Amino acid sequence: MSKNRIYWPIHVLVFIAGLVISFTMLSGDDLGRVNLLYLLLLYFLLPVLGGLLSLYSLIFDAKVHMAQWLARFGLLKLTQLQFFLNLRKANVDRLWLLQQSQIMAVSFAISSMLVLFVLLLFSDIAFVWRSTLLTPEHVYNILTVIASPWFFWQEAQPDLQLLQVTQDFRLADSSVDYLQTGQWWLFILMTQLFYSILLRGIIYMALQFKINKALTKQQQNIDPNPAVVETTNTLVTLVPALLSETSDYDEIIIWDQIPNSILHSVFENEILNTTEQASMKYWQGTQAELAKLSDAEKPLLVLKGWEPPMGELADALALNSGYILAINWHGESLKALTEVQLLEWSRFCQEYDWQLLLTEAVSNDH
């Protein structure tokens, strides 16, 4: 079993994006003024929301985090990563993806802090704040709550007097004391360290513990002499199940325009011609719905037996698991899978952790 790894390309891109976004935010306006409240959105609110989504995904096995979204839209080519497929077999692939989201957040935070240090060193940043509704007292109470984790460091705590002298008004002569506007940098730095790095680091370590535990358990359960099913001149390591004996799927996905007459032959009265009449969730899948496919709940995917999944479809299948029913037909009649097709589908389902199903007609021929 391959150990889980860091997927560096996407983290490098996030790091570069962090450099660009942070430089834009911290450069300020023509006078070098940077709105402190905007920085709180970027360095506090977004990291906290992202951390909460990560915790939700960890606790409830959900798919609401950045790496999962990138994978859904094909920006992570997971099927090209053999170690990901190995993690998938250990049922920790979702944990690994969630772990990558934590590294993305840390990459963004590190690039932001790097930009902050460079600008502090080579320019004079004026941290001010503007608000029509909020008073200095309101902002002070908010910042005090944010800074409570590092209460012991007085220099990095918000100061009401500093808030009063760094309030800026665009339509009036400003009384901002620009000698004091740079004093906010310690507060901003600690906000990033705690909410973007420490918080994500804790989640990362929790995920690493769960992944290591699952991989160790899998290693202990490996059978040194796995059973195989022998076909003519071939060894198939996955035993297909019969469609008629399988019922624990929640939706049927018909991929790439399989004729309705063939579908009726396969499912008999279980599905009808329209979604409204179907006895369960049933929809036609196309290339435009790859992201939807990766989020399907307990799907039964019906595919043409002579067209094993390739490219983007394989990437989408790598993000989910369920049943695959590969069928052949000629005219109006179902045909058995050939031995080569059966072998290809068995290997694919074993590698991607899907269960291969056969119709009774096919199973009787093999």
C-alpha positions in Angstrom: 0.0 0.0 0.0 1.3 3.4 -1.0 1.4 6.0 1.8 -0.8 9.0 1.2 1.1 11.9 -0.4 0.8 15.6 -1.0 -0.5 16.6 -4.4 2.0 19.4 -5.0 0.8 20.9 -8.3 -2.5 22.2 -6.9 -0.9 23.5 -3.8 1.7 25.4 -5.8 -1.1 27.0 -7.8 -2.9 28.0 -4.6 0.3 29.4 -3.2 0.7 31.6 -6.3 -2.9 32.6 -6.1 -2.3 33.6 -2.5 0.6 35.8 -3.5 -1.5 37.6 -6.1 -4.6 38.1 -4.0 -2.7 39.1 -0.9 -0.5 41.6 -2.8 -3.6 43.1 -4.3 -5.3 43.4 -0.9 -2.3 44.6 1.0 -1.1 47.2 -1.6 -4.2 49.3 -0.7 -5.3 52.4 -2.6 -3.2 55.1 -4.1 -2.2 56.3 -0.7 -1.3 52.8 0.5 -4.4 52.6 2.8 -5.6 49.1 3.5 -9.1 48.5 4.9 -8.8 46.3 8.0 -12.3 45.0 7.6 -11.6 43.6 4.1 -8.6 41.8 5.6 -10.8 40.3 8.2 -13.0 38.8 5.5 -10.0 37.2 3.8 -7.9 36.2 6.8 -10.6 35.4 9.4 -14.1 34.8 8.0 -13.1 32.7 5.0 -10.6 30.5 7.0 -13.2 30.0 9.8 -15.9 29.0 7.3 -13.5 26.7 5.5 -12.5 25.1 8.7 -16.1 24.6 9.8 -16.9 23.0 6.4 -13.9 20.7 6.8 -15.0 19.6 10.3 -18.5 19.0 8.9 -17.0 16.9 6.1 -14.8 15.0 8.5 -17.7 14.2 11.0 -20.4 13.5 8.5 -18.4 12.2 5.6 -19.6 15.1 3.4 -18.1 16.5 0.2 -18.1 20.3 0.9 -14.5 21.3 0.7 -12.2 22.8 -1.8 -10.3 19.7 -3.0 -13.6 17.8 -3.6 -14.9 20.7 -5.7 -11.7 20.9 -7.7 -11.8 17.2 -8.4 -15.5 17.3 -9.4 -14.7 19.8 -12.1 -11.7 17.9 -13.4 -9.0 20.1 -12.0 -7.5 17.2 -10.1 -6.7 14.2 -12.4 -7.1 11.6 -9.7 -7.1 8.6 -12.0 -3.5 9.4 -13.0 -2.5 9.0 -9.3 -1.9 5.3 -8.5 -1.6 6.1 -4.8 -5.0 7.7 -4.8 -6.5 4.5 -6.2 -4.7 2.5 -3.5 -6.1 4.9 -0.9 -9.6 4.4 -2.4 -9.3 0.6 -1.8 -8.6 1.4 1.8 -11.7 3.6 1.9 -9.7 6.7 2.9 -9.7 8.5 -0.5 -12.2 11.1 0.8 -10.1 11.7 3.9 -7.1 12.3 1.7 -9.0 14.8 -0.5 -10.1 16.6 2.7 -6.5 16.6 3.8 -5.5 18.3 0.6 -8.0 21.1 1.4 -6.2 21.8 4.6 -2.8 22.0 2.8 -4.4 24.4 0.3 -5.5 26.7 3.2 -2.1 26.6 4.7 -0.4 27.3 1.4 -2.6 30.3 0.9 -1.9 31.5 4.5 1.9 31.1 4.1 1.9 33.1 0.8 -0.2 35.8 2.4 2.2 36.1 5.4 5.1 36.2 3.0 3.5 39.1 1.1 2.8 40.9 4.4 6.4 40.6 5.6 7.8 41.8 2.3 5.4 44.9 2.1 6.1 45.7 5.8 9.8 45.6 5.1 9.9 47.6 1.8 6.8 49.9 2.1 4.7 51.7 4.7 1.2 50.0 5.0 -1.5 52.2 6.4 -4.1 49.9 8.1 -7.4 51.9 8.4 -11.0 50.9 8.5 -14.2 52.4 7.1 -17.8 51.5 7.9 -21.1 53.4 7.7 -22.8 51.3 10.3 -20.1 50.2 12.7 -18.6 52.4 15.5 -15.1 51.9 16.9 -16.8 50.3 19.9 -18.6 47.7 17.7 -15.4 46.9 15.8 -13.4 46.7 19.1 -15.8 44.1 20.5 -15.5 42.0 17.3 -11.7 42.1 17.2 -11.5 41.3 20.9 -13.4 38.0 20.3 -11.2 37.2 17.3 -8.0 37.9 19.3 -9.1 35.9 22.4 -7.0 32.8 21.6 -3.8 34.9 22.0 -4.9 36.9 25.0 -1.5 36.6 26.6 0.2 38.7 23.8 -0.8 42.2 24.6 1.0 43.8 21.6 -1.2 41.7 19.2 -4.5 42.6 20.9 -6.9 45.2 19.5 -6.9 48.6 21.1 -9.9 50.9 21.2 -7.9 54.1 21.1 -6.0 52.7 18.0 -9.3 51.9 16.4 -10.5 55.5 17.0 -7.4 57.0 15.4 -7.3 54.7 12.4 -10.9 55.2 11.4 -10.9 56.8 7.9 -13.5 58.8 6.1 -13.3 59.2 2.3 -15.5 62.2 2.0 -14.0 64.3 4.7 -10.6 65.5 5.8 -9.2 62.5 7.5 -7.7 62.8 11.0 -6.0 59.5 10.7 -2.6 59.3 12.5 -0.6 57.6 9.9 2.3 57.0 12.4 0.0 54.5 14.2 -1.7 52.8 11.2 1.0 50.2 10.9 0.5 48.9 14.4 -2.2 46.5 13.2 0.3 44.1 11.6 0.8 41.9 14.6 -3.0 41.4 15.0 -3.3 40.5 11.3 -0.3 38.1 11.6 -1.7 36.3 14.6 -5.1 36.1 12.9 -3.5 34.2 10.0 -1.4 32.0 12.2 -4.2 30.9 14.4 -7.2 30.6 12.1 -5.5 29.7 8.8 -2.5 27.6 10.0 -3.1 26.2 13.5 -6.7 25.4 12.9 -6.1 23.7 9.6 -3.0 22.0 11.1 -5.1 20.4 13.8 -7.7 19.1 11.3 -4.8 17.8 9.1 -3.4 15.8 12.0 -6.8 14.4 12.9 -7.2 13.3 9.3 -3.6 11.8 9.2 -4.4 9.8 12.3 -7.6 8.4 10.7 -5.8 7.6 7.5 -2.9 5.9 9.2 -5.3 3.9 11.3 -7.3 2.7 8.3 -4.2 1.8 6.3 -2.7 -0.2 9.2 -6.0 -2.0 9.6 -6.1 -2.8 5.9 -2.6 -4.2 6.0 -3.5 -6.5 8.9 -6.5 -7.8 7.0 -4.8 -8.6 3.8 -5.2 -12.2 2.8 -1.7 -13.5 1.7 -3.5 -16.1 -0.6 -6.4 -14.2 -2.2 -8.9 -16.4 -4.0 -9.3 -15.9 -7.7 -11.8 -16.9 -10.3 -10.2 -18.6 -13.3 -11.4 -18.0 -16.9 -9.8 -19.4 -20.0 -6.1 -18.4 -20.0 -7.0 -15.5 -17.6 -7.3 -14.7 -13.9 -10.1 -12.4 -12.8 -9.8 -11.2 -9.2 -13.3 -9.7 -9.0 -16.4 -11.9 -8.9 -19.3 -10.1 -10.5 -22.7 -10.1 -8.8 -26.1 -10.6 -10.5 -28.4 -7.6 -11.1 -31.4 -9.7 -10.0 -29.8 -10.3 -6.6 -28.8 -6.6 -6.0 -31.2 -4.0 -4.7 -29.3 -1.6 -2.4 -28.7 1.1 -5.0 -30.6 4.4 -4.7 -30.5 5.7 -8.3 -30.0 4.4 -11.8 -27.8 6.4 -14.2 -28.1 5.5 -17.8 -24.9 6.6 -19.5 -24.7 7.7 -23.1 -28.1 7.0 -24.7 -28.8 3.3 -24.3 -32.1 2.4 -26.1 -35.2 2.2 -23.9 -36.1 -1.2 -25.4 -32.8 -2.6 -24.1 -33.3 -0.9 -20.7 -36.8 -2.6 -20.4 -35.2 -5.9 -21.2 -32.6 -5.4 -18.4 -34.8 -3.9 -15.7 -38.2 -5.2 -16.8 -40.8 -3.1 -14.9 -38.4 -1.4 -12.5 -37.9 1.8 -14.6 -40.1 3.3 -17.3 -39.5 5.8 -20.1 -39.7 9.0 -18.1 -38.2 10.2 -14.8 -41.7 11.1 -13.5 -42.9 7.5 -13.9 -39.8 5.8 -12.6 -39.9 3.8 -9.4 -36.6 5.3 -8.2 -34.4 8.2 -9.2 -33.4 7.6 -12.8 -31.6 10.0 -15.2 -29.6 10.0 -18.4 -26.0 10.8 -18.0 -23.9 12.9 -20.4 -20.4 14.4 -20.4 -21.9 17.7 -19.2 -23.1 15.9 -16.0 -19.8 14.5 -14.8 -19.8 16.6 -11.6 -23.3 15.4 -10.8 -22.1 11.8 -11.3 -19.4 12.0 -8.7 -22.0 13.1 -6.1 -24.7 10.4 -6.9 -25.8 8.4 -3.8 -25.4 4.6 -4.1 -25.6 4.7 -7.9 -26.2 1.9 -10.4 -24.4 3.1 -13.5 -25.4 1.4 -16.8 -22.8 1.5 -19.5 -22.1 0.0 -22.9 -20.1 -3.1 -22.4 -17.7 -2.4 -25.3 -16.8 1.1 -24.0 -14.9 1.0 -20.7 -14.7 4.4 -19.0 -11.9 6.6 -20.1 -10.6 10.1 -19.3 -13.0 12.4 -17.6 -15.6 9.7 -16.9 -13.0 7.6 -15.1 -12.0 10.7 -13.1 -15.7 11.2 -12.0 -16.0 7.5 -11.1 -12.8 7.8 -9.0 -14.7 10.2 -6.7 -17.6 7.8 -5.9 -18.4 4.1 -5.7 -21.4 2.0 -6.4 -22.5 -0.6 -9.0 -21.6 -0.8 -12.7 -23.8 -2.8 -15.1 -22.0 -3.2 -18.4 -24.3 -4.5 -21.2 -24.0 -5.6 -24.8 -26.9 -5.8 -27.3 -27.6 -6.3 -30.9 -30.8 -5.0 -32.4 -33.4 -5.6 -29.7 -31.6 -8.4 -27.9 -29.2 -8.5 -25.0 -25.9 -10.2 -25.7 -23.3 -11.6 -23.2 -20.1 -9.7 -22.5 -17.2 -11.2 -24.3 -14.4 -12.7 -22.2 -12.1 -9.8 -23.0 -14.8 -7.3 -22.0 -15.5 -9.2 -18.7 -11.8 -9.1 -17.9 -11.5 -5.4 -18.6 -14.6 -4.5 -16.6 -13.5 -6.7 -13.7 -10.1 -5.0 -13.6 -11.6 -1.5 -13.8 -14.1 -2.1 -11.0 -11.4 -3.7 -8.8 -9.1 -0.7 -9.3 -11.8 2.0 -8.9 -13.7 0.2 -6.1 -16.9 -0.3 -7.9 -19.0 -3.5 -7.9 -19.5 -5.1 -11.3 -23.0 -6.5 -12.0 -24.1 -8.8 -14.7 -27.6 -9.5 -16.1 -28.8 -13.1 -15.8 -28.5 -13.5 -19.6 -24.8 -12.6 -19.4 -24.1 -14.7 -16.3 -25.6 -17.8 -17.8 -23.2 -17.6 -20.7 -20.1 -17.5 -18.5 
